[in-house]
């Protein structure tokens, strides 16, 4: 995922990829980890990694109705740090930043259900 100049396109591509992937494979921890590797890893820099993680985990949360415990811990820590630091994101314009912060705040303020494999 490369955020420069196409945040909303990358966000929608991530959502579409998750939807498509999980029409073929079960939603379980191993497949969530595979999707994370495909969608998030390999970004250009730390800022883009943070943005990609928020987009991915938000889309995954909405698709699965929850996240694995380890992922909840990561995302809660990350979103709390973003809110506390009032970090700016140079890769995002004002509209993109507002959308991004909306997801961050939703994570921070919500009780995220724990996703358990059905096995």
Secondary structure, DSSP 8 states (H G I E B T S, - for coil): ---TT-HHHHHHHHHHHHHHHHHHS---HHHHHHHHHHHTTT-SSHHHHHHHHHHHHHHHHHHHSSB-HHHHHHHHHHHHHHHHHT---TT--HHHHHHHHHHHHHHHHS---B-----
